[in-house]
Amino acid sequence: MRVETRIIKKVFEKDGFCIFGCVPTKEYPGLKLHPTYQNFTITGNLPFLNEGEVYTLDLEEAATTKYGTQYKVLSVPKQDAMEITDDNEFTLLLQVTSRQIAYDINKAYPNFIRLILAGKDDEIDLKKIYNVKSARFESIKRQINEKHKYFQILTELHEYEISMSDCQTLAETYQSVEGAVEAVRNNPYEVLIELLGRGFMRVDKLILSIHPELRLSEQRVEFIILHILAQNELTGNSKMVARDMAVESVNIDKEVLKLLKDVAIKSDRIYYDEKSNDMAMMATYLAECQIADFVKSKVNQDMPLDLNWQDYKQIGELALTDEQMGLLENFCKHTFSMLIGSAGSGKSNATVSLIKLLEDNDIYYELLCSTGKASKRLAQYTDRPTSTIHRKCFQTEKEIWTDVIIVDEFSMVDIATFKLLVESIKNPNCRIVVIGDDAQLQSVGCGNVFFDLIHSGLIPTTKLTKVFRYDDDGSLFVATNIRKGIKYLNSDPIQKFGENFTFMQSSDCFQDLISAYISLIQRGISPSDILCLTPYNVGSEGTYNINNHIQSIVNPPLPNEKSMTYKRGNAEITFRKGSRVLNKKNTYNAMTLAGWDMEQKAIDEDLDYDSNEFKTTVFNGDDGVVVDVDDEKLVVDFDGEKVVFTRDGIKNLVLCYAISTYAAQGSQAPYVINISSPVHTRNLNRNLIYTACTRSSYKHIEIGDIKTINESIKIAGQYERNTFLKNILTND
């Protein structure tokens, strides 16, 4: 929606992200105004907008708050080139400093900004400006130069719908306005998609409206192929055959069909095998090759350890079976080995015994998992420090020199994650042990690493077949039957298995889940001990809707309480103090609360400091609790480390009273409520239900439909994915 509006008030600004209160200059039928004040708010990287000025903006509805409807600014139609005069210098200074300091600067030097842009800052005598010393002056000067450069890029590239954050990225990448403009105009697909991270379909439509001559260009055809390959990877596959590529490309533009092969062969970004007609992202193909080379080198490494592994069959009250002892034997004989076992088969006890063997022989080791939740669970049963693969690799700057690496929940590890680990291992004699449950779901990310390793037949493997406590533990009884494809439900509406598993027939899974949750809360169970599971995020029985309802029960809004809201698809997600949240994206330079406070202090007291000392990394899967919310920021406590999220950054967070079954892999909670509804029939299968039913450590409540569950158990999950790894491993 394009709207002409007057900026009334700047409500918030941080690092260029702004919130403005606005009033339209005329009536717009689709524009939602505050019922009392007849205004609306806009958000975006908009430091160049000024109070009192009129702008024509392209808007998209973002969220509804207590202040009315909020709109995201998609683009600002081209403005006249920025002219700086005595009349607007003060207004422009307000974009980079406080009102009082802007006043003091403007009073001493009415042409302050023009002096800086002309490179004449040596003519500025700081003694004449109250409360501006060298550190603050350098900060203001830097911001003026950057914002002027961004505005120039924005003006030159207006038709490409460039945002201010895009301008910053372009300026940092190409160093100059001219370089940025030339790059976008000459290689729009590469810059907008690869550098600025936009989706192909939107970019393609935009570029063709500006450059129709690029329709059959090599750069467009190349990015059509890359888009289709990226979509293929979202389904877990790492490769596709050329005929499937042809079918998909016709859906975009049938005229490019004749160009596909030649472009694919020429492209450095695309792998194309002319014999098999297989195609893949070059980076993904090379990653699988790197993994295969590493695994084969380990398998062929003859380096047995002379350790008395037989002495670890009995440790205190813990006695291992002969099957479990196979883990210790394979570890001593081989530099790469694998332990496979289902729920209740004793993987944990075997792992604990292996750790005891390592510690008794002064062998250094690392315990790793793919996600934060899985890492916490591993730490609980081993009582040893653990880490996610990403965290360990980046903490060590991709230099891991330990003697042994044990990776638990390995079925969750995708190609990119295992590649990261492989290239971080620097000890050539490092031994690798991977542990997983082959009845669980495959990795969310691209690839089929665990199952490709299993089916290659190359890896020395210990397979645990005995399920302990099958007859005594209801959850294990159910999980084992599901894994074997044996239906466990009869026609009774409520069925109990042992003391820890209850099934409830339901015609309204959502409402019954909420009722079960409230019942647990009323019994004094903490929300932190309850985990709700569902196959989907969207819909009435999806995680977004369930989370919003649960939060209204356990963490309702208080009068005048600050909160932050954003829109994820059609769902609004609100965070307030006490909200339980899950991070969904790796962030390698996250600002800590200490860093935020230090930044404010540096501005107020004119101090110089190294901001990198106050940065941290927050990984996909890390969960925490919101401990503070104000107009500028939201603070989340991740296991004792307080991290700041701005309004733009909160889009990486979701509520996590309920999570998807895929996201729950590796997680465990004392109480689990899972729904298996007829609504989810299309996606339900044996492995999905098995994964959900093995997440509780104390009690599991299954809410669903008997027929739906019994039919879904018959359907084995699809373990086949189109990948290169298995073939590379088995072919010389």
C-alpha positions in Angstrom: 0.0 0.0 0.0 1.4 3.4 -1.0 0.5 6.1 1.5 1.4 9.8 1.7 1.9 10.6 5.4 3.3 13.2 7.7 5.8 12.1 10.4 4.5 13.4 13.7 6.8 11.9 16.3 9.9 9.6 16.5 8.9 7.0 19.2 12.1 5.0 19.1 15.5 4.7 17.4 18.3 2.2 17.8 21.1 1.4 15.2 19.0 3.0 12.5 15.8 1.0 13.4 13.0 3.5 14.0 9.4 3.7 15.1 7.4 6.8 14.0 3.9 8.0 14.7 2.2 9.2 11.5 -1.0 10.7 10.2 -2.1 10.3 6.6 -2.5 13.4 4.5 -5.7 12.0 3.0 -8.1 9.1 3.5 -6.9 5.6 2.4 -9.7 2.9 2.6 -7.3 0.1 3.5 -5.3 2.0 6.1 -6.1 1.1 9.7 -5.9 4.1 12.1 -6.0 4.2 15.9 -9.7 4.6 16.7 -9.1 7.5 19.1 -6.0 9.3 17.8 -6.6 8.6 14.1 -2.9 7.8 13.5 -0.7 4.8 12.9 2.9 3.8 13.4 5.6 2.7 10.9 8.8 0.7 11.6 12.0 0.0 9.6 15.6 1.2 9.1 14.5 4.8 8.6 17.1 7.2 10.2 16.7 9.6 7.3 13.1 10.4 8.0 12.4 13.6 9.9 9.6 14.7 12.2 7.2 17.2 10.5 8.1 16.1 7.0 5.7 14.5 4.5 6.8 11.3 2.7 5.2 8.8 0.3 5.9 5.3 1.7 5.2 1.8 0.5 3.7 0.0 3.6 2.9 -3.6 4.7 0.8 -4.3 7.8 3.0 -5.8 10.5 1.2 -6.0 13.8 -1.5 -4.6 16.0 -0.5 -3.2 19.4 -2.1 -1.1 22.1 -0.9 1.9 20.1 -2.8 0.8 17.0 -1.8 -0.9 13.8 1.9 -0.9 13.0 3.2 -0.9 9.4 6.5 -2.0 8.0 8.1 0.4 5.5 9.0 -1.6 2.4 10.4 1.3 0.4 10.5 5.0 0.1 9.9 6.4 -3.4 12.8 8.4 -4.6 13.3 11.7 -2.8 15.2 14.7 -4.1 18.9 14.6 -3.4 19.7 15.6 0.2 20.4 19.3 0.5 21.9 20.5 3.8 21.2 24.1 4.9 21.3 26.1 8.1 17.6 25.4 8.5 17.8 21.6 8.5 21.2 21.0 10.1 19.7 20.7 13.5 17.1 18.3 12.4 19.7 16.1 10.7 21.9 16.2 13.9 18.9 14.7 15.8 19.4 11.6 13.8 22.8 10.9 15.3 22.7 12.3 18.8 20.5 13.6 21.6 18.5 16.8 21.4 20.7 18.6 23.9 24.0 17.7 22.2 22.5 18.5 18.8 21.6 22.0 20.2 25.1 22.5 21.6 26.7 21.5 18.4 24.4 23.6 16.2 24.9 26.6 18.5 28.7 26.5 18.1 28.8 25.4 14.5 25.6 25.9 12.4 27.5 24.3 9.5 28.8 21.3 11.5 27.5 18.6 9.2 28.7 20.3 6.0 32.2 20.7 7.5 32.4 17.0 8.2 31.0 15.9 4.7 33.5 18.3 3.1 36.4 16.7 5.0 37.0 19.9 7.0 36.5 18.5 10.5 39.9 19.8 11.4 38.3 23.3 11.4 36.0 22.2 14.3 37.3 23.3 17.8 35.8 20.9 20.3 36.5 23.4 23.1 33.7 25.5 21.7 31.1 22.6 21.9 29.8 21.8 25.4 30.0 18.2 26.4 31.5 16.9 23.2 35.0 15.4 23.5 37.0 13.4 21.1 35.3 10.0 21.5 31.8 11.4 21.1 32.9 13.6 18.2 34.4 10.6 16.3 31.2 8.7 16.9 29.0 11.5 15.6 31.3 12.1 12.6 31.2 8.4 11.7 27.4 8.3 11.8 27.1 11.4 9.7 29.3 10.0 7.0 27.7 6.6 7.1 24.1 8.0 7.0 25.0 10.4 4.1 26.5 7.5 2.2 23.4 5.3 2.9 21.1 8.1 1.7 23.0 8.4 -1.5 22.8 4.7 -2.2 19.1 4.7 -1.3 18.5 7.5 -3.7 20.4 5.9 -6.6 18.9 2.5 -6.2 15.4 3.5 -5.2 13.7 1.2 -7.8 15.3 -1.9 -6.3 13.4 -1.4 -3.0 16.6 -1.0 -1.0 16.2 -0.5 2.8 18.6 1.4 5.0 20.0 -1.8 6.4 20.6 -2.9 2.8 22.5 0.3 2.2 24.7 -0.4 5.1 25.5 -3.9 3.8 26.2 -2.5 0.3 28.4 0.3 1.6 30.4 -2.1 3.8 30.8 -4.6 0.9 31.6 -2.3 -2.0 33.3 0.6 0.0 31.8 3.3 -2.1 28.5 4.6 -3.4 29.6 4.1 -7.0 30.8 0.6 -6.3 27.5 -0.4 -4.7 25.4 1.1 -7.5 27.4 -0.5 -10.2 27.2 -3.9 -8.5 23.4 -3.8 -8.2 22.8 -2.6 -11.7 25.2 -5.1 -13.3 24.5 -8.1 -11.2 21.1 -7.6 -9.6 20.3 -11.3 -9.0 23.6 -12.0 -7.2 23.5 -8.9 -5.0 19.8 -8.9 -4.0 19.7 -12.7 -3.4 23.1 -13.7 -2.2 24.3 -10.6 -0.5 21.0 -9.1 0.8 19.3 -12.4 1.4 16.1 -11.9 -0.5 13.9 -14.7 -1.9 14.2 -15.4 -5.6 10.5 -15.1 -6.6 10.1 -11.6 -5.3 13.5 -10.5 -6.7 12.8 -12.0 -10.1 9.6 -10.1 -10.5 11.2 -6.9 -9.4 14.3 -7.2 -11.6 12.3 -8.1 -14.7 10.2 -5.0 -14.2 13.4 -3.0 -14.3 15.5 -5.1 -16.7 13.2 -7.1 -19.0 16.3 -7.7 -21.2 17.6 -10.1 -18.5 14.8 -12.6 -19.0 17.0 -15.1 -20.8 20.3 -14.0 -19.4 22.8 -16.4 -17.9 22.5 -14.7 -14.5 18.7 -15.1 -14.3 18.9 -18.8 -15.5 21.6 -19.5 -13.0 19.5 -18.1 -10.1 16.4 -20.0 -11.3 18.5 -23.2 -11.0 19.8 -22.2 -7.6 16.3 -21.3 -6.4 15.0 -24.8 -7.4 18.0 -26.5 -5.8 17.4 -24.5 -2.6 13.8 -25.5 -2.5 14.9 -29.1 -3.0 17.2 -28.8 0.0 14.4 -27.6 2.1 12.8 -31.1 1.7 16.1 -32.6 3.0 17.5 -33.7 -0.4 21.0 -32.5 -1.4 20.7 -33.4 -5.1 18.0 -33.7 -7.8 18.0 -35.2 -11.3 18.0 -32.8 -14.3 14.5 -33.9 -15.5 13.0 -32.8 -12.2 14.9 -29.5 -12.6 13.4 -29.1 -16.1 9.8 -29.6 -14.8 10.3 -27.1 -12.0 11.9 -24.5 -14.2 9.0 -24.6 -16.7 6.7 -23.6 -13.8 8.8 -20.4 -13.5 9.5 -19.7 -17.2 9.3 -22.3 -20.0 11.6 -20.3 -22.2 14.7 -20.9 -20.0 14.4 -24.7 -20.4 16.8 -24.8 -23.4 19.4 -22.9 -21.5 19.5 -24.9 -18.3 22.3 -27.4 -19.1 24.8 -25.0 -20.5 24.3 -22.5 -17.6 24.6 -25.3 -15.1 27.9 -26.6 -16.6 29.4 -23.1 -16.7 28.3 -22.1 -13.2 30.8 -22.3 -10.2 27.8 -22.4 -7.9 26.2 -25.5 -9.4 27.4 -29.1 -9.6 26.3 -31.0 -12.6 27.2 -34.6 -13.4 26.8 -35.1 -17.1 26.8 -38.9 -16.8 24.1 -39.3 -14.1 22.4 -35.9 -14.8 22.4 -35.2 -11.1 22.5 -31.6 -10.0 23.2 -29.9 -6.7 24.4 -26.7 -5.0 28.2 -26.9 -5.5 28.8 -26.0 -1.8 26.5 -28.8 -0.7 28.1 -31.4 -3.0 31.6 -30.4 -1.9 30.5 -30.6 1.8 29.4 -34.2 1.2 32.7 -35.0 -0.5 34.6 -33.5 2.5 32.5 -35.5 5.0 33.1 -38.7 3.0 36.9 -38.2 2.7 37.0 -37.6 6.5 35.0 -40.7 7.4 36.9 -42.9 5.0 40.2 -41.6 6.3 39.1 -42.5 9.9 37.8 -45.9 8.9 41.1 -46.7 7.3 43.1 -45.4 10.2 44.7 -48.4 11.9 45.3 -47.1 15.5 43.9 -49.4 18.1 44.0 -48.4 21.8 45.4 -51.0 24.2 42.9 -50.4 27.0 41.2 -52.9 29.4 37.7 -52.1 28.2 36.5 -55.5 29.5 36.9 -54.1 33.1 34.0 -51.7 32.6 31.2 -54.2 32.3 30.3 -53.5 36.0 30.6 -50.0 37.4 29.0 -49.9 40.9 25.4 -50.9 40.4 25.6 -50.3 36.7 26.0 -53.6 34.7 26.3 -53.5 30.9 25.1 -56.2 28.6 27.4 -57.8 26.0 25.6 -55.6 23.4 26.4 -52.4 25.3 30.0 -53.6 25.8 30.3 -53.5 22.0 30.5 -49.7 22.2 33.7 -49.9 24.3 35.2 -52.6 22.2 34.6 -50.7 18.9 35.9 -47.5 20.4 39.2 -49.1 21.3 39.6 -50.9 18.0 38.5 -48.1 15.6 38.9 -44.4 15.2 35.3 -43.9 14.0 32.5 -46.0 15.5 28.7 -45.8 15.9 26.2 -46.7 18.6 22.6 -47.2 17.5 19.7 -47.9 19.9 16.0 -47.1 20.5 14.4 -45.5 23.5 15.1 -47.7 26.6 17.9 -49.7 25.0 20.6 -48.4 27.3 22.5 -46.0 25.1 23.0 -43.7 28.1 24.5 -46.3 30.4 26.9 -47.4 27.6 27.9 -43.8 27.1 28.5 -43.3 30.8 30.8 -46.4 30.9 32.7 -45.1 27.9 33.2 -41.7 29.6 34.5 -43.6 32.7 37.0 -45.5 30.5 38.2 -42.2 29.0 38.6 -40.5 32.3 40.4 -43.4 34.0 43.0 -43.3 31.2 43.4 -39.5 31.1 42.0 -39.2 27.6 40.5 -35.8 26.7 37.0 -35.8 25.2 34.2 -33.5 24.2 30.5 -34.3 24.5 28.5 -32.6 21.6 25.0 -32.4 20.3 23.3 -30.7 17.4 21.0 -28.5 19.5 21.0 -26.7 22.9 18.1 -28.8 24.3 19.8 -32.1 23.3 23.1 -30.8 24.9 21.3 -30.0 28.2 19.8 -33.5 28.2 23.2 -35.1 27.6 24.7 -33.0 30.4 21.9 -34.3 32.8 22.6 -38.0 32.3 26.4 -37.8 32.1 26.8 -35.1 34.7 29.6 -33.7 32.6 30.0 -30.5 30.5 28.5 -30.6 27.1 28.1 -28.2 24.1 26.4 -27.9 20.8 28.5 -28.5 17.8 28.2 -24.9 16.6 29.1 -23.4 20.0 32.2 -25.6 20.4 33.4 -25.0 16.9 33.1 -21.2 17.2 34.3 -21.0 20.8 37.5 -22.7 19.7 37.7 -20.7 16.4 37.3 -24.0 14.5 40.3 -25.6 16.2 39.3 -28.7 18.2 42.4 -30.6 19.5 40.7 -33.1 21.8 41.4 -36.8 21.7 37.8 -38.0 21.4 34.5 -36.5 20.2 31.3 -38.1 21.2 28.2 -36.8 19.3 24.8 -37.7 20.8 21.4 -37.5 19.0 23.3 -37.9 15.7 20.2 -38.4 13.6 19.6 -34.6 14.0 23.0 -33.7 12.4 22.7 -32.3 8.9 25.4 -31.9 6.2 26.3 -28.3 7.1 26.6 -29.1 10.8 28.8 -32.2 10.3 30.9 -30.4 7.8 31.5 -27.6 10.4 32.6 -30.2 12.9 34.8 -32.1 10.4 36.7 -29.0 9.4 37.1 -27.9 13.0 38.9 -31.1 14.1 42.6 -30.5 14.1 43.9 -33.5 15.9 44.7 -36.1 13.2 44.3 -38.9 15.7 41.0 -37.8 17.1 38.5 -40.7 17.6 34.9 -40.1 16.7 31.9 -41.8 18.3 28.4 -41.0 17.0 25.3 -42.1 18.9 21.7 -42.1 17.7 18.3 -43.6 17.4 17.5 -44.8 13.9 13.7 -44.8 14.6 13.7 -41.1 15.1 13.1 -38.4 12.6 15.8 -37.3 10.2 17.6 -34.0 10.4 15.6 -30.9 9.8 18.4 -29.5 7.6 19.6 -30.8 4.3 21.1 -34.3 4.1 20.8 -37.8 5.5 24.2 -38.1 7.3 23.3 -40.6 10.0 21.4 -43.0 7.7 23.9 -42.7 4.9 26.7 -43.7 7.3 24.6 -46.6 8.6 23.7 -47.9 5.1 27.2 -47.4 3.7 28.2 -50.5 5.8 31.6 -48.9 6.4 31.3 -47.8 10.1 32.0 -50.2 12.9 28.6 -50.2 14.6 27.1 -51.4 18.0 23.4 -52.1 17.7 21.4 -52.3 20.9 18.3 -54.5 20.5 17.1 -55.2 24.1 14.6 -52.7 25.5 14.9 -52.5 29.3 11.7 -52.1 31.5 9.5 -52.9 28.5 6.9 -54.6 30.7 7.1 -52.0 33.5 7.4 -48.7 31.8 4.2 -47.6 29.9 6.1 -45.0 27.8 8.7 -47.6 26.7 6.0 -50.1 26.0 4.1 -47.7 23.8 7.3 -46.4 22.1 8.6 -49.9 21.3 5.3 -50.9 19.8 5.1 -47.8 17.7 8.7 -48.3 16.5 7.8 -51.9 15.4 4.6 -50.7 13.7 2.3 -52.5 16.2 -0.9 -50.7 17.1 -1.2 -50.2 20.9 -4.7 -48.6 21.2 -8.0 -50.3 21.5 -11.4 -48.6 21.3 -11.5 -47.3 24.9 -11.7 -43.4 25.1 -9.2 -43.3 27.9 -6.3 -45.8 28.2 -3.4 -46.0 30.6 -0.2 -47.8 30.1 1.8 -48.2 33.3 2.0 -45.3 35.6 3.4 -42.8 33.1 1.5 -42.9 29.8 -2.2 -41.9 29.3 -4.1 -41.7 26.1 -7.3 -39.5 25.7 -9.6 -39.8 22.7 -10.5 -36.3 21.6 -12.8 -34.5 19.2 -11.2 -31.2 20.0 -7.5 -31.7 20.5 -6.7 -28.1 21.0 -9.2 -27.5 23.8 -8.3 -30.8 25.5 -4.6 -30.0 25.4 -5.3 -26.6 27.1 -7.4 -28.4 29.7 -4.7 -31.0 30.4 -2.2 -28.2 30.7 -4.3 -26.2 33.2 -4.8 -29.4 35.2 -1.1 -29.9 35.5 -0.6 -26.3 36.5 -3.3 -26.6 39.2 -1.5 -29.6 40.6 1.5 -27.4 41.2 3.6 -28.4 38.1 5.8 -25.6 36.9 5.4 -24.5 33.3 9.2 -25.1 32.8 8.5 -28.9 33.5 5.7 -29.1 30.8 6.3 -29.5 27.1 3.5 -29.5 24.5 4.1 -31.0 21.1 2.3 -30.9 17.8 3.4 -31.6 14.2 2.7 -28.1 12.9 3.4 -24.5 13.7 0.4 -23.0 12.0 -3.3 -23.6 12.3 -5.6 -23.9 15.2 -3.7 -26.9 16.5 -0.3 -25.5 15.7 2.4 -24.2 18.1 1.7 -20.5 17.5 -1.9 -20.7 18.5 -1.2 -23.1 21.4 1.6 -20.9 22.7 -0.6 -17.8 22.7 -3.3 -19.5 24.7 -0.9 -21.0 27.2 0.9 -17.7 27.7 -2.5 -16.0 28.4 -2.9 -18.6 31.2 0.6 -18.8 32.8 1.9 -15.3 32.0 -1.0 -12.9 31.3 -0.4 -9.2 30.7 -0.2 -6.9 33.7 -1.7 -3.4 33.7 0.7 -1.0 31.8 3.2 -3.8 31.3 5.6 -3.4 28.4 5.6 -6.0 25.7 6.9 -6.6 22.1 4.8 -8.1 19.3 5.6 -9.2 15.8 3.8 -11.0 13.1 5.0 -14.5 11.9 2.9 -15.4 8.9 -0.7 -14.8 10.1 0.1 -15.3 13.8 1.0 -12.5 16.2 3.6 -13.5 18.8 3.9 -11.4 21.9 6.8 -11.4 24.4 6.5 -10.0 27.9 8.5 -10.4 31.1 8.4 -14.1 32.0 7.8 -15.4 28.5 9.5 -18.7 27.7 11.2 -18.3 24.3 13.2 -20.4 21.8 15.8 -18.9 19.5 15.4 -20.0 15.8 18.5 -18.6 14.1 22.2 -18.6 14.8 23.3 -15.1 15.8 27.1 -14.8 16.1 27.4 -11.2 17.3 24.5 -11.0 19.8 24.6 -8.0 22.2 24.8 -8.9 25.9 22.9 -6.7 28.4 26.3 -5.7 29.8 27.3 -4.6 26.3 24.1 -2.6 25.9 24.6 -0.9 29.2 28.3 -0.2 28.3 27.2 1.4 25.0 24.9 3.7 26.8 27.5 4.6 29.3 30.1 5.3 26.6 27.7 7.7 24.9 26.8 9.5 28.1 30.4 9.7 29.5 32.3 10.0 26.2 34.2 6.8 26.7 36.0 4.6 24.2 35.5 0.8 24.5 35.7 -2.4 22.4 32.2 -3.6 21.7 33.4 -7.1 20.7 34.2 -7.8 24.3 30.4 -7.6 25.0 29.2 -9.8 22.2 28.1 -13.4 22.5 26.7 -16.2 20.2 23.1 -17.4 20.5 22.3 -20.6 18.6 19.3 -22.1 16.9 17.5 -24.2 19.6 18.7 -22.2 22.6 15.8 -21.5 25.0 15.5 -18.9 27.7 13.2 -16.6 29.6 12.4 -12.9 29.0 13.6 -11.0 32.0 13.0 -7.4 30.9 11.1 -5.5 28.2 11.1 -1.8 27.5 10.5 0.5 24.5 13.9 -0.2 23.0 14.7 -3.8 23.7 13.8 -7.2 25.0 16.3 -9.1 27.3 16.4 -12.9 27.4 18.2 -15.0 30.0 19.9 -18.0 28.3 21.2 -20.1 31.1 22.5 -17.1 33.1 23.7 -15.0 30.1 21.4 -12.0 29.4 21.1 -11.2 25.7 19.5 -8.1 24.2 17.1 -8.3 21.2 15.9 -5.1 19.4 12.5 -5.0 17.8 13.9 -6.3 14.6 15.8 -9.0 16.4 12.8 -10.5 18.1 11.8 -12.1 14.8 14.4 -14.8 15.6 12.4 -15.8 18.7 9.2 -17.8 19.2 7.3 -18.8 22.4 8.1 -22.3 23.5 5.5 -23.6 25.8 4.6 -25.7 22.7 7.1 -26.7 20.0 6.9 -28.8 16.9 7.8 -32.5 17.1 10.8 -31.8 14.8 12.1 -29.1 17.1 11.7 -31.4 20.1 14.3 -33.9 18.8 16.9 -34.3 21.6 14.6 -32.6 24.1 13.1 -34.0 27.2 10.7 -32.7 29.9 9.1 -34.3 33.0 5.6 -33.8 31.5 4.8 -34.0 27.8 1.4 -33.4 26.2 1.3 -34.5 22.5 -1.6 -34.2 20.1 -2.1 -36.6 17.2 -5.1 -35.1 15.5 -7.0 -36.1 12.3 -6.1 -32.6 11.1 -2.5 -33.8 10.9 -3.1 -37.1 9.1 -1.2 -36.1 6.0 2.0 -35.7 7.9 1.7 -38.3 10.7 3.8 -41.4 10.5 5.4 -44.0 12.8 8.6 -42.0 13.3 6.9 -38.7 14.1 4.7 -40.3 16.7 7.6 -42.3 18.1 9.7 -39.2 18.5 6.9 -37.4 20.3 6.3 -40.4 22.6 9.9 -40.6 23.7 10.3 -37.0 25.0 8.9 -37.4 28.6 11.0 -38.3 31.6 8.1 -38.8 34.0 4.6 -38.7 32.4 3.2 -38.5 28.9 -0.3 -37.5 27.9 -1.4 -38.4 24.4 -4.4 -36.5 23.1 -5.8 -37.5 19.7 -7.8 -39.9 17.6 -7.5 -43.7 17.9 -8.0 -44.4 14.2 -5.6 -41.7 13.2 -2.9 -43.0 15.4 -3.3 -46.6 14.6 -3.3 -45.9 10.9 -0.3 -43.6 11.2 1.8 -46.2 13.0 1.5 -48.5 9.9 3.3 -45.8 7.9 7.1 -46.0 8.1 8.8 -42.7 7.9 10.6 -41.9 4.7 14.3 -42.5 5.4 15.4 -42.2 1.8 16.7 -38.8 0.7 18.4 -37.9 -2.5 22.0 -37.4 -1.4 25.5 -38.1 -2.6 27.1 -39.2 0.6 26.3 -42.9 0.7 27.5 -43.4 -2.9 30.7 -41.4 -2.3 31.4 -43.5 0.8 31.0 -46.8 -1.0 32.7 -45.9 -4.3 36.4 -45.7 -4.6 
